Amino acid sequence: MLVFHVVYFALDRLDEFIVGRLLGTEAIGGYCVAAYIGTMPANEVSQPFGRALFPSYVNDPPRLVESYLKTLGFVAVVCVSICLGMVAVSQDLIHVFLGERWLYIVPIFNYLAPFAGVAGICSSIGVVMMAVDRFKPFVILTISHLVILAIAVVGFSKVWGLEGVAFGRLLAVLLILPPTFFALRSAVPITFAQIGAVIWRPLVAGAIMYGTVRALHLDHIDIPAVTLARDVAVGVVTFSTAIPLLWIAQGRPDGAERVMTDYILAFLRRVKGKLND
């Protein structure tokens, strides 16, 4: 366990160390700001999910796969919508909340936000691996991720500077994702078809949302707060519409969308009951 925590800490901080070492102390300020803003929303969602559901994985092994697939569905919906949404409005987002002088971090931010979404999915797998006592393979995967990250970040930083570091971080997590799913498949009775059936809807809905927001962005309006608010509204409506439509088109399978639909219907029934009273 100690080895894992040491490796995980190095994995979390290696890119910042390399930025400070290779690109100087001035560069690390902008990088850390972009990393904090770009990764915080997804981290604040995916990590609590894992901690909250770990006991159910341990105490109810027969339903572990079913529980994990629902969790993966929730994590995918939230991470994809938030991360791609932030990338779609990154220019105005940084301008409004940090100011014009910070706009140089937008390209860095655009790599780190998707990284956080993929990392959130990886961390959800780690929780399952620990629940079924397959901790050693996950530690090996984490060490491998660290090695890939070091090579990618150092290599791309020499070509693209700060943007290369952020790209290297995204590339490393994308490369480690397939082996992580293979490790999950060897640990629990789950298939790639089941995983794909859960995550394709959020991915497609996210792509539709991103394309719609970018296509409808009002370039002629030079008030970032106004265009940001409008683009966020367009993104929320588009994603919230696309997800249920894709779910219905697939035949309303059991999953995160069904849980959310049942919750919303139950809430509306309670409101209707109170109004009738």
GUVOMI-14004 format. One line per 4 residues: number of its first residue (from 1); their letters; for each residue y, x, z of C-alpha. Coordinates in nm, 4 decimals. Example, Ala and Ser with C-alpha at 12.3 -4.5 7.8 and 13.67 -1.06 7.14 Angstrom:
# residues 2
1	as	-0.4500,1.2300,0.7800 | -0.1060,1.3670,0.7140;
***
This chain:
# residues 277
1	mlvf	0.0000,0.0000,0.0000 | 0.2372,0.2864,0.0826 | 0.1734,0.4467,-0.2563 | 0.2546,0.1180,-0.4295;
5	hvvy	0.5847,0.0766,-0.2444 | 0.6865,0.4344,-0.3270 | 0.6002,0.3874,-0.6951 | 0.7685,0.0477,-0.7069;
9	fald	1.0864,0.1919,-0.5560 | 1.0826,0.4710,-0.8149 | 1.0256,0.2152,-1.0910 | 1.3205,0.0096,-0.9683;
13	rlde	1.5614,0.3051,-0.9410 | 1.4462,0.5568,-1.2006 | 1.6829,0.4424,-1.4742 | 1.9833,0.4664,-1.2408;
17	fivg	1.8781,0.8171,-1.1345 | 1.8447,0.9252,-1.4982 | 2.1846,0.7759,-1.5861 | 2.3504,0.9696,-1.3046;
21	rllg	2.1620,1.2876,-1.3862 | 2.1996,1.2913,-1.7642 | 2.5125,1.0849,-1.8338 | 2.7271,1.1533,-1.5291;
25	teai	2.8571,0.9633,-1.2296 | 3.1158,0.7689,-1.4318 | 2.8454,0.6149,-1.6482 | 2.6347,0.4982,-1.3545;
29	ggyc	2.9068,0.2604,-1.2307 | 2.9060,0.0481,-1.5447 | 2.5282,0.0632,-1.5745 | 2.4719,-0.0551,-1.2170;
33	vaay	2.7139,-0.3447,-1.2610 | 2.5375,-0.4552,-1.5808 | 2.1969,-0.4175,-1.4146 | 2.2965,-0.6149,-1.1069;
37	igtm	2.4463,-0.9075,-1.2967 | 2.1806,-0.9075,-1.5682 | 1.8776,-0.8970,-1.3391 | 1.9892,-1.0850,-1.0284;
41	pane	1.9403,-1.4478,-1.1486 | 1.5830,-1.3935,-1.2726 | 1.4899,-1.1849,-0.9665 | 1.6228,-1.4496,-0.7292;
45	vsqp	1.3923,-1.7052,-0.8910 | 1.0697,-1.5193,-0.9756 | 1.0258,-1.3251,-0.6499 | 1.0535,-1.6247,-0.4116;
49	fgra	0.8058,-1.8144,-0.6306 | 0.5500,-1.5392,-0.5813 | 0.6011,-1.5104,-0.2070 | 0.5835,-1.8869,-0.1580;
53	lfps	0.2659,-1.9369,-0.3615 | 0.0697,-1.6321,-0.2419 | -0.0959,-1.8273,0.0463 | -0.2146,-2.0994,-0.1923;
57	yvnd	-0.3715,-1.8358,-0.4183 | -0.5606,-1.6851,-0.1236 | -0.6613,-2.0082,0.0511 | -0.7676,-2.2071,-0.2546;
61	pprl	-0.9515,-1.9703,-0.4962 | -1.1133,-2.2498,-0.7054 | -0.7697,-2.3760,-0.8051 | -0.6111,-2.0324,-0.8411;
65	vesy	-0.5942,-2.0379,-1.2211 | -0.4493,-2.3891,-1.2269 | -0.1901,-2.2968,-0.9636 | -0.0984,-1.9740,-1.1415;
69	lktl	-0.0549,-2.1406,-1.4798 | 0.1843,-2.3933,-1.3274 | 0.3710,-2.1099,-1.1549 | 0.3846,-1.9131,-1.4793;
73	gfva	0.5228,-2.2203,-1.6530 | 0.8022,-2.2559,-1.3969 | 0.8829,-1.8838,-1.4043 | 0.8869,-1.8806,-1.7847;
77	vvcv	1.1141,-2.1866,-1.8076 | 1.3638,-2.0494,-1.5560 | 1.3588,-1.6847,-1.6666 | 1.3790,-1.7574,-2.0399;
81	sicl	1.6550,-2.0149,-2.0044 | 1.8655,-1.8000,-1.7708 | 1.8107,-1.4632,-1.9390 | 1.8503,-1.5727,-2.3010;
85	gmva	2.1321,-1.8027,-2.1975 | 2.3216,-1.5140,-2.0395 | 2.2699,-1.3004,-2.3488 | 2.4017,-1.5830,-2.5682;
89	vsqd	2.7287,-1.5986,-2.3680 | 2.7432,-1.2359,-2.2507 | 3.0769,-1.1484,-2.4124 | 3.2648,-1.4342,-2.2489;
93	lihv	3.0630,-1.4095,-1.9269 | 3.1623,-1.0479,-1.8665 | 3.5205,-1.1129,-1.9786 | 3.5700,-1.4076,-1.7419;
97	flge	3.4009,-1.2694,-1.4301 | 3.4752,-0.8967,-1.4582 | 3.7706,-0.8655,-1.6919 | 3.8375,-0.7196,-2.0342;
101	rwly	3.7995,-0.3568,-1.9243 | 3.4293,-0.4196,-1.8503 | 3.3409,-0.5454,-2.1977 | 3.1858,-0.2084,-2.2811;
105	ivpi	2.8831,-0.3024,-2.0653 | 2.7980,-0.6068,-2.2817 | 2.5425,-0.4179,-2.5023 | 2.3775,-0.2801,-2.1854;
109	fnyl	2.3744,-0.6267,-2.0290 | 2.2120,-0.7731,-2.3419 | 1.9064,-0.5506,-2.2904 | 1.8832,-0.5769,-1.9125;
113	apfa	1.8940,-0.9570,-1.8928 | 1.5803,-1.0037,-2.1117 | 1.4174,-0.7168,-1.9211 | 1.4585,-0.9161,-1.5989;
117	gvag	1.2865,-1.2171,-1.7539 | 0.9831,-1.0172,-1.8675 | 0.9706,-0.8338,-1.5341 | 0.9659,-1.1687,-1.3560;
121	icss	0.6530,-1.2683,-1.5498 | 0.4916,-0.9314,-1.4666 | 0.5639,-0.9732,-1.0972 | 0.3992,-1.3165,-1.0980;
125	igvv	0.0828,-1.1483,-1.2274 | 0.1001,-0.8895,-0.9498 | 0.0905,-1.1640,-0.6860 | -0.2331,-1.3002,-0.8327;
129	mmav	-0.3887,-0.9526,-0.8511 | -0.3171,-0.8982,-0.4829 | -0.4503,-1.2438,-0.3908 | -0.7904,-1.1691,-0.5501;
133	drfk	-0.8039,-0.8186,-0.3980 | -0.7493,-0.6369,-0.7272 | -0.4633,-0.4333,-0.5909 | -0.5815,-0.0946,-0.7206;
137	pfvi	-0.5638,-0.1894,-1.0928 | -0.2136,-0.3258,-1.0350 | -0.1065,0.0021,-0.8726 | -0.2427,0.1909,-1.1748;
141	ltis	-0.0474,-0.0401,-1.4055 | 0.2679,0.0177,-1.2010 | 0.2236,0.3952,-1.2235 | 0.1683,0.3642,-1.5991;
145	hlvi	0.4829,0.1545,-1.6237 | 0.6749,0.4267,-1.4391 | 0.5540,0.6948,-1.6813 | 0.6401,0.4827,-1.9880;
149	laia	0.9805,0.4037,-1.8388 | 1.0603,0.7707,-1.7761 | 0.9693,0.8694,-2.1325 | 1.1541,0.5760,-2.2913;
153	vvgf	1.4698,0.6053,-2.0827 | 1.5057,0.9823,-2.1203 | 1.4309,0.9708,-2.4936 | 1.6628,0.6838,-2.5864;
157	skvw	1.9422,0.7985,-2.3538 | 1.9756,1.1143,-2.5622 | 2.0247,0.9046,-2.8749 | 2.2225,0.5980,-2.7596;
161	gleg	2.3559,0.6940,-2.4178 | 2.3856,0.4072,-2.1689 | 2.2689,0.1514,-2.4227 | 1.9608,0.3645,-2.4843;
165	vafg	1.8747,0.3638,-2.1138 | 1.8905,-0.0167,-2.1048 | 1.6863,-0.0435,-2.4253 | 1.4280,0.1961,-2.2799;
169	rlla	1.3936,-0.0201,-1.9707 | 1.3348,-0.3316,-2.1809 | 1.0917,-0.1517,-2.4128 | 0.8892,-0.0153,-2.1194;
173	vlli	0.8333,-0.3565,-1.9625 | 0.7416,-0.5076,-2.3018 | 0.4831,-0.2337,-2.3564 | 0.3259,-0.2797,-2.0124;
177	lppt	0.3100,-0.6608,-2.0389 | -0.0036,-0.6823,-2.2633 | -0.2124,-0.4456,-2.0414 | -0.0962,-0.6460,-1.7391;
181	ffal	-0.2255,-0.9677,-1.8946 | -0.5536,-0.7906,-1.9793 | -0.5839,-0.6849,-1.6146 | -0.5178,-1.0422,-1.5049;
185	rsav	-0.7859,-1.1696,-1.7429 | -1.0390,-0.9265,-1.5946 | -0.9505,-1.0355,-1.2412 | -0.9565,-1.4149,-1.2763;
189	pitf	-1.1204,-1.6592,-1.5217 | -0.8175,-1.7117,-1.7410 | -0.7855,-1.6880,-2.1182 | -0.5056,-1.5705,-2.3437;
193	aqig	-0.5078,-1.9162,-2.5026 | -0.4234,-2.0696,-2.1630 | -0.1425,-1.8201,-2.1079 | -0.0048,-1.8711,-2.4579;
197	aviw	-0.0163,-2.2487,-2.4202 | 0.2073,-2.2198,-2.1132 | 0.4682,-1.9703,-2.2305 | 0.5188,-2.0612,-2.5965;
201	rplv	0.7265,-2.3706,-2.5191 | 0.9878,-2.1897,-2.3059 | 1.0052,-1.9093,-2.5637 | 1.0620,-2.1462,-2.8557;
205	agai	1.3069,-2.3575,-2.6548 | 1.4906,-2.0402,-2.5546 | 1.5142,-1.9242,-2.9159 | 1.6472,-2.2662,-3.0212;
209	mygt	1.9000,-2.2572,-2.7375 | 2.0173,-1.9062,-2.8233 | 2.0534,-1.9871,-3.1934 | 2.2370,-2.3118,-3.1240;
213	vral	2.4829,-2.1535,-2.8797 | 2.5615,-1.8673,-3.1164 | 2.5924,-2.0979,-3.4192 | 2.8277,-2.3415,-3.2416;
217	hldh	3.0403,-2.0776,-3.0693 | 3.4105,-2.1325,-3.1391 | 3.5348,-1.7933,-3.2566 | 3.8834,-1.9226,-3.3297;
221	idip	3.9482,-2.0118,-2.9635 | 4.0705,-1.7038,-2.7787 | 4.0304,-1.8412,-2.4253 | 3.7037,-1.6942,-2.2860;
225	avtl	3.6824,-1.9380,-1.9924 | 3.6960,-2.2362,-2.2296 | 3.4415,-2.1027,-2.4778 | 3.2145,-1.9913,-2.1932;
229	ardv	3.2137,-2.3365,-2.0343 | 3.1493,-2.5018,-2.3698 | 2.8700,-2.2608,-2.4651 | 2.7004,-2.3029,-2.1257;
233	avgv	2.7084,-2.6814,-2.1682 | 2.5639,-2.6514,-2.5202 | 2.2899,-2.4207,-2.3924 | 2.1936,-2.6450,-2.1014;
237	vtfs	2.1750,-2.9549,-2.3206 | 1.9826,-2.7761,-2.5965 | 1.7217,-2.6165,-2.3703 | 1.6827,-2.9288,-2.1561;
241	taip	1.6203,-3.1306,-2.4719 | 1.3939,-2.8820,-2.6491 | 1.1539,-2.8261,-2.3589 | 1.0436,-3.1905,-2.3116;
245	llwi	1.0310,-3.2514,-2.6875 | 0.8002,-2.9517,-2.7359 | 0.5903,-3.0660,-2.4406 | 0.5557,-3.4158,-2.5857;
249	aqgr	0.4748,-3.2724,-2.9286 | 0.1903,-3.0727,-2.7701 | 0.0420,-3.3878,-2.6188 | 0.1974,-3.3701,-2.2700;
253	pdga	-0.0440,-3.1136,-2.1248 | -0.0674,-3.0512,-1.7515 | 0.1831,-2.7883,-1.6436 | 0.5337,-2.7202,-1.5214;
257	ervm	0.6894,-2.9854,-1.7453 | 0.4585,-3.2550,-1.6062 | 0.5405,-3.1540,-1.2488 | 0.9143,-3.1650,-1.3247;
261	tdyi	0.8807,-3.4976,-1.5069 | 0.6869,-3.6548,-1.2171 | 0.9469,-3.5259,-0.9713 | 1.2380,-3.6648,-1.1744;
265	lafl	1.0669,-4.0038,-1.2165 | 0.9892,-4.0207,-0.8448 | 1.3501,-3.9344,-0.7638 | 1.4807,-4.2040,-1.0003;
269	rrvk	1.2443,-4.4600,-0.8441 | 1.3786,-4.3744,-0.4975 | 1.7368,-4.4081,-0.6197 | 1.6570,-4.7407,-0.7851;
273	gkln	1.4923,-4.8634,-0.4652 | 1.7960,-4.7724,-0.2565 | 2.0298,-4.9430,-0.5039 | 1.8175,-5.2589,-0.4946;
277	d	1.8239,-5.2594,-0.1162;
***
